[in-house]
Amino acid sequence: MPMLICVFLVFTHSVPFLEGCKSKPSTTTTTTSTTTTTTTTTTTTTTTTVYSPTFVTDPRKFVVYEGNDITLPCNVDDLGSLQIKWERANATLALGDTVYEDDENRVHVENTENGSTIIIREAQEKDAGEYVCKVSAVELKHTVQIIVRPEVEPVPKSGLVTVKEGEPATLACNITRGNNKPYINWELESGYPIFWFEDIYTIPEAGRWSSGVYRCKANNGWPEPATAEIRLEVQHVPILSLTPSLGYMHYWTELILICSVTAFPLATVEWYKDGQMMEVEEDVTTRFVVVTHRLHLKEMGKGYRNDNETWVLEQDRLGLYECRARNMMGEASLAMEIIRNCDLDGHPLDEQVRCFKRVNKIEKLVPAQLVNNTEVTNDEED
């Protein structure tokens, strides 16, 4: 019986195999082959360098007065084809020649080959802050400070403070405008400085010498400080002085009694002789706070050309002449007594001519105060 031989072919990509009929035992050999594939990837990176110029302008702080123009420069070594951009508070003000964010038409840009200057006209307080000049990836920062014209007003707004002598007097002013916290100083109307540096000051006990004009000045760096004036009026009893003056004429000598009165409110002045009010026409002048009343007494002596040896000073010309001044705060008076006491023996001629005028100065200060609407008078006589 012929032998039947079955041949099996094994392929590397075929897993199943065929099995034929067998007439006798036989041996089968299987061979496996493996193939490996490697893939290589190449990455190429391209780096682009951005050109940035160098600033030749230094960052600065600009102090500008309100109303003046703000001028900010920005220059580089080589601008090339780049454009300069101006920013403030993250908002674009200008790019190249184009201006943005300018509703008031105050922003102007001037460009040169390698730079730019931005101009903000008529500076306002809101223009203060930081301004940024940008070129490519670099930037320059300027700081702008605006000095606002200060304004100050008196307290009270009338500018008048009235107190009675001995009472406290408070002077104050209020800063209504101006940045950078203006500082305060005070001075008198004459310009004499007072060492007060707050916006309010109190005189513990005001005297009559405290009366006058006080100036409150606010200064924040503006060329001229703001000024407010306050007038302090201290009410007080009249203060008097009484002096004699002789007027020599051809035939008669005139005696002038000069009564100077300082008072607030203004005082009413009356003349008395021996306690009786006189009806006189007086000469009144005012200088600063002093009102001067002059009483002219005629024929109180012979003139330098009067050789009448029989003339004598009439008795009714002698006596006590008194100047009285009164206001709502009280009353004061001063007096002079004219007496006949001429001892001609041993005296030169010039004293004989004046012998009539020997007077005793009598000071009668009558301070008066209104206490509970009651007038209290204290008489003192030297």
C-alpha positions in Angstrom: 0.0 0.0 0.0 1.6 3.2 -1.1 2.4 5.8 1.7 0.4 9.0 1.6 2.5 12.0 2.7 0.6 15.3 3.7 2.6 18.5 3.7 1.6 21.3 6.0 2.7 24.9 5.1 2.8 27.3 8.0 2.6 31.0 7.3 3.7 33.6 9.9 0.5 35.6 9.5 -1.9 32.6 9.7 -2.7 31.1 13.0 -5.1 28.3 12.0 -3.6 25.2 10.3 -5.0 22.3 8.3 -4.7 18.8 9.6 -4.9 16.0 7.0 -5.3 12.3 7.4 -2.5 10.2 8.8 -1.6 6.6 7.9 1.4 6.5 10.2 3.0 8.6 12.8 5.1 11.5 11.6 6.9 14.6 13.1 6.0 18.2 12.1 8.4 21.3 12.7 6.9 24.9 13.0 9.1 28.0 12.4 8.1 31.6 13.6 9.6 34.8 12.2 9.2 38.4 13.8 9.9 41.8 12.1 10.3 45.2 14.1 9.8 48.7 12.5 11.3 52.0 14.1 9.9 55.6 13.2 12.0 58.8 13.9 10.2 62.3 14.2 12.2 65.6 13.8 10.8 68.9 15.4 12.1 72.3 14.1 11.7 75.5 16.4 11.9 79.0 14.9 12.8 81.9 17.3 11.9 85.5 16.2 13.7 88.4 18.0 11.5 91.6 18.5 13.5 94.8 18.2 13.2 97.2 21.2 14.8 100.6 21.1 16.6 102.2 24.1 15.0 105.3 25.8 17.2 108.4 25.8 14.6 110.2 28.0 14.6 109.6 31.7 11.4 109.1 33.7 10.5 112.3 35.6 8.0 113.9 38.0 6.4 117.0 36.5 4.8 119.6 38.8 2.3 121.7 36.8 0.1 124.6 38.0 -3.6 124.3 37.2 -4.3 126.0 33.9 -0.8 125.6 32.5 0.1 123.0 29.8 1.5 119.6 30.6 4.4 118.7 28.2 5.8 115.1 28.4 8.7 114.0 26.2 9.6 110.5 25.1 12.6 109.8 22.9 14.5 106.7 21.8 17.8 106.0 20.1 16.3 104.5 17.0 12.5 104.3 16.5 12.7 102.8 13.0 9.3 101.8 11.7 7.8 101.5 15.2 5.2 103.8 16.7 5.0 105.4 20.2 2.0 104.7 22.3 0.8 107.0 25.2 -1.3 105.5 28.0 -2.8 106.7 31.2 -4.7 104.6 33.7 -4.7 101.7 31.2 -6.4 103.8 28.6 -4.8 104.8 25.3 -4.3 108.5 24.9 -2.4 108.4 21.6 -0.8 106.0 19.1 1.5 107.6 16.6 -0.3 110.6 15.3 -3.7 109.5 16.3 -5.2 110.9 19.6 -7.8 109.0 21.6 -9.8 109.7 24.8 -10.0 113.4 24.2 -13.5 114.7 24.5 -12.3 118.1 25.5 -9.8 118.5 22.6 -7.0 119.2 25.0 -4.6 116.5 24.0 -2.0 117.1 21.2 0.9 114.9 20.1 4.1 116.1 18.3 6.1 113.3 16.7 9.8 113.4 15.6 12.0 110.9 13.9 12.9 109.2 17.1 10.4 110.5 19.6 7.1 111.8 20.7 5.8 114.6 22.9 2.3 114.6 24.3 0.8 117.9 25.4 -2.3 118.3 27.6 -3.5 121.9 27.5 -5.0 123.9 30.4 -4.2 121.3 33.1 -6.9 120.3 35.5 -6.7 118.5 38.8 -8.0 115.3 37.2 -5.0 115.2 34.9 -2.7 114.2 37.7 -1.2 110.7 37.7 1.1 108.4 35.8 1.6 108.6 32.0 3.2 105.7 30.2 5.2 105.9 26.9 5.3 102.5 25.2 7.5 101.4 22.3 7.4 97.8 21.3 8.1 95.8 24.5 9.6 98.6 26.6 8.0 101.5 28.4 8.8 104.8 30.1 6.7 106.3 32.9 6.3 110.0 33.9 4.4 111.2 37.0 2.4 114.4 36.9 1.4 116.4 39.9 -1.2 119.3 39.5 -1.1 122.2 42.0 -4.6 123.6 42.3 -5.1 127.2 43.2 -6.2 127.3 46.9 -9.2 129.2 48.2 -10.0 130.0 51.8 -13.0 131.7 53.5 -13.3 133.3 57.0 -15.4 131.7 59.7 -18.0 133.1 60.1 -18.4 134.1 56.4 -19.1 137.7 57.4 -15.5 137.9 58.5 -16.5 139.8 61.7 -16.0 138.5 65.2 -17.2 140.7 68.1 -16.6 139.9 71.8 -16.5 141.9 75.1 -13.2 142.6 76.7 -12.0 139.7 78.8 -14.0 137.1 76.8 -12.4 134.4 74.6 -12.2 135.2 70.9 -12.0 132.4 68.3 -10.7 133.2 64.9 -11.0 130.5 62.1 -10.8 130.0 58.4 -11.9 127.2 56.1 -10.0 125.9 53.1 -12.5 125.4 50.3 -10.2 124.6 47.4 -6.7 123.4 46.7 -4.9 120.1 46.8 -1.7 118.9 48.5 -3.2 119.9 51.9 -2.4 123.6 52.0 -0.8 124.7 55.3 -2.0 127.7 57.3 -0.3 130.7 58.8 -1.6 133.9 60.2 -0.6 137.5 60.2 -1.8 141.0 61.2 -3.1 143.5 58.8 0.3 145.2 58.8 1.9 141.9 57.6 3.5 141.2 60.9 3.5 137.4 61.3 1.7 135.6 64.1 2.9 132.1 65.1 -0.4 130.4 64.5 -0.4 127.4 62.1 -3.8 125.9 62.5 -7.1 126.9 60.8 -8.6 127.9 64.2 -7.1 129.8 67.1 -8.6 131.1 70.3 -7.4 134.2 72.3 -8.3 133.2 75.9 -9.0 136.7 77.1 -9.3 139.3 74.4 -8.2 142.8 75.4 -8.9 146.1 73.6 -5.4 145.8 72.0 -6.6 142.5 70.4 -8.9 144.4 68.1 -7.9 144.6 64.5 -7.7 142.7 61.2 -6.2 139.2 61.1 -5.3 137.4 57.9 -5.5 133.6 57.4 -3.2 132.5 54.6 -3.4 129.1 52.9 -0.3 128.0 50.9 0.0 124.7 48.9 2.8 125.8 46.5 0.7 128.0 44.3 2.6 131.3 43.4 0.3 133.3 45.7 -1.4 132.0 48.9 -5.1 132.3 49.4 -6.1 134.9 52.0 -9.1 135.5 54.2 -9.5 138.5 56.5 -11.2 138.4 59.9 -11.9 141.6 61.8 -11.9 141.2 65.6 -13.8 143.9 67.5 -13.4 143.9 71.2 -16.0 146.0 73.1 -14.6 148.0 76.0 -15.0 151.0 78.2 -13.8 154.3 76.7 -10.1 155.1 77.3 -9.3 158.8 77.5 -6.4 161.2 77.5 -6.7 164.9 78.1 -4.0 167.5 77.3 -3.9 171.3 77.1 -2.6 173.4 74.3 -2.0 177.1 74.0 -2.6 179.1 70.9 -1.0 182.5 71.0 -2.6 185.2 68.8 -2.0 188.9 68.4 -4.2 190.1 71.2 -5.6 187.0 72.9 -4.4 183.5 74.0 -6.6 180.5 73.3 -6.6 177.5 75.5 -7.4 174.2 73.7 -8.4 171.2 75.7 -7.7 168.0 73.7 -9.7 164.9 74.7 -8.6 161.7 72.8 -11.1 158.8 73.1 -10.5 155.2 72.2 -13.7 153.1 72.5 -15.8 150.4 70.9 -18.6 150.8 70.2 -17.9 154.5 69.5 -18.5 156.7 72.5 -20.6 159.8 72.9 -18.5 162.7 74.3 -19.8 165.6 76.3 -18.0 168.5 77.9 -18.8 169.7 81.5 -17.8 172.7 83.5 -18.1 172.5 87.2 -20.5 169.6 86.8 -22.8 171.4 84.3 -22.9 170.2 80.7 -21.6 172.8 78.2 -23.2 173.7 74.9 -20.1 173.9 72.8 -19.1 173.6 69.2 -16.1 171.2 69.3 -13.5 170.3 66.7 -13.6 166.5 66.1 -11.1 164.4 64.1 -10.6 160.7 63.8 -7.3 158.9 63.2 -7.4 155.1 63.2 -9.3 154.1 66.3 -8.8 157.3 68.2 -11.4 160.1 68.1 -10.0 163.5 69.2 -12.4 166.1 70.5 -11.0 169.7 70.9 -12.6 172.3 73.1 -11.5 175.9 72.2 -11.6 178.3 75.1 -11.3 181.9 73.8 -9.7 184.9 75.6 -7.9 182.8 78.2 -5.0 185.2 78.3 -3.4 188.2 76.6 -1.8 187.9 73.2 1.9 188.7 72.6 0.9 192.2 71.3 -1.7 193.0 73.9 -0.3 195.6 76.4 -3.5 196.2 78.2 -2.3 196.2 81.8 -5.9 196.4 83.3 -7.1 193.1 81.7 -7.7 190.2 84.1 -9.0 186.7 83.5 -12.8 186.7 84.2 -13.8 184.5 87.1 -16.3 182.5 85.1 -13.5 181.3 83.0 -11.9 179.5 85.9 -13.1 176.1 87.2 -13.1 172.4 86.4 -13.4 171.4 82.7 -14.3 167.8 82.2 -14.5 165.5 79.1 -16.9 162.6 79.6 -17.2 159.6 77.2 -19.8 156.9 77.3 -20.8 153.8 75.4 -22.7 150.6 76.1 -19.8 149.2 78.0 -19.4 152.1 80.5 -18.2 155.6 81.1 -14.9 157.4 81.6 -14.0 161.0 82.2 -10.9 163.3 82.6 -10.8 166.9 83.8 -8.6 169.9 84.2 -8.9 172.7 86.7 -8.0 176.2 85.7 -7.1 178.4 88.7 -6.0 182.0 89.2 -2.5 181.8 90.8 -0.2 184.4 89.3 2.7 185.4 91.5 4.6 187.9 89.2 7.4 188.7 91.6 10.7 187.2 90.5 9.3 185.5 87.4 10.4 186.4 83.8 8.0 188.0 81.5 7.2 184.9 79.5 6.0 183.2 82.6 3.9 186.2 83.6 2.1 185.9 80.3 1.3 182.3 80.9 0.6 182.5 84.6 -3.1 182.2 84.1 -2.8 178.6 82.8 -1.5 176.9 85.8 -3.8 173.9 85.9 -4.1 170.9 88.1 -4.8 167.8 86.0 -7.6 165.8 87.6 -8.1 162.3 86.3 -11.5 160.8 86.9 -11.7 157.3 85.5 -15.2 156.0 85.8 -15.2 152.4 84.5 -18.7 151.0 84.3 -20.0 147.6 83.5 -23.5 146.3 82.8 -24.1 143.5 85.2 -27.5 141.8 84.9 -28.7 145.0 83.1 -27.6 147.1 86.1 -25.0 149.8 85.6 -22.3 149.5 88.2 -19.9 152.6 88.5 -16.7 152.8 90.4 -15.4 156.4 90.9 -11.7 157.0 91.4 -10.2 160.5 91.6 -6.5 161.4 91.8 
